[in-house]
Amino acid sequence: MMPLHQMFITSAKKYSSEIAIVDRNLRKKLTYGKALIGALLLSRRFRQYKDGYLGIMIPNSSGSILTIVGTLFAGKVPVMINYSTGAAENAEFAQQKCNFHTIITSRALLEKLGCRLVPGMVFIEDIVGSVSLFEKIIAAIKAKSPKFILRCLVHKGDMEETAVILFTSGSEKAPKAVELSHKNLSSNIDTGLNAFPFEHDDRMLAILPYFHVFGHMANLWLPIQLGMRVIVYANPLDFKTIVRIIHEEKASLVFGTPFFLMGYLKQASVDDFKSIKAIVASADKLPATLREAYQEKHGIEILEAYGATETSPVISANLPGANKPGSIGRVLKNIQVRITDINTGKDLPTGEEGNILVKGDLVMKGYLDDLEETALKVKNGWYETGDMGAFDEDGFLWHKGRLKRFAKIGGEMVSLVRIESVLVKHIPEDQECCVVEVPDARKGAMIVVAMTTELDTKELKQKLSKELHSISMPKKYYVFDELPKMGSGKIDFRTTTEMVKSEMIKEVAEEEMKKQAKKKVGSEKPTDKNK
């Protein structure tokens, strides 16, 4: 193994004349040789910034790839900023958390988002536009240098150095800054390449944002290691365009979240996905209906995988010839997983459900400048995922939901994910639901449903009661026009919970107003003395 940017040099020299990046935003292609020159040009500019960290807020494009590589060439750490929700606020949060100033971004992105300019922002368009002929000649000469000389002309680095800062989704609480080393990501890439039959001639559709760990590993560094063609497009929600890109560019590998894959399925005709060799789904639970639809319409078997930002990310995966629908696959090579009791911490036998713990080179360095939180989550090398799961008799791992998505009601642990899995059977396929826990004075917690469709709740309760224990039955139902999403398409549980709480506060206020109105009417009734 070698640092990621050094690995990029190896691929760039080996496949110099082959296409590295197909940028469907700009309708242009870059060979590995040209990409190397571009990264060297940017690294020369990036060295002038004093910060050890460099913020990057650019959608998937040739520019974002070269900026990430150029940052590492310059001996700096890329801090990937989520622009999908609250771009300006996320940029400022990253600056404060990581103590840096400069953010490389795109003028086109800020205009599209309507995002205000944050002090420290520098536009990639201006950097590229100001490159002189002299700089281009120097970069081209460097790129032609023998590999051993070129390695010395950029930051050498080592495997223990931080390769990237990524932020957790913040779907349950404030985002944390995760430090992933070159060793973390490289070990996960090697594990993935040993498990899946990926090849140099494959064409990777790269639509997962690089601020998300799944995209950063699987849509950037993994295909580069094999010298694949990387097909980039900025907006994973542009379903119709992405289906056209898959068809026109003959993409063979697609990594996506279930939300994205559902959108592509609805837009695709039978011929559009003929080039696809494998689809790998992660970041959220894969619905059985989605898996069946891809199999029936396109003859494609979706492979569901499991991971976390803190684990670089892939822990387990279903594989061709070893795919058990509903499971999250077998644990991959050189990774250890334990299932432990949530109360005692003791290992549990096959079939019993508990906390998922992970150990191996894939486990993060830690949370930046947060020793306390790191110590809570990583003990003796074991990372506590906060996910609940169980192994079956065939060694397949089954995800049972987030530990934080369990509610303790009347002393019993109730799975909110389990309730959702029953609930989705009784709502229209194109609608969404989210089960949340809110405080309750009597029982400690109350189960409430947020959904995007109006239903007869009396009839719904009757249907749910046939599959759910009385203690698991939701007590209230609220309808919203839409449920808030994270950049990956996952429902934002934290914001949804706050929305539900706001509705409940409104209800209480309205009830109080009605009571006060009744009291007022009662006090105004004439007495016998007034008659």
Summary of the structure (lengths in Angstrom):
residues: 531
radius of gyration: 25.7
end to end distance: 96.9
largest distance: 108.5
contacts: 1754
relative contact order: 0.08
helix: 40%
strand: 24%
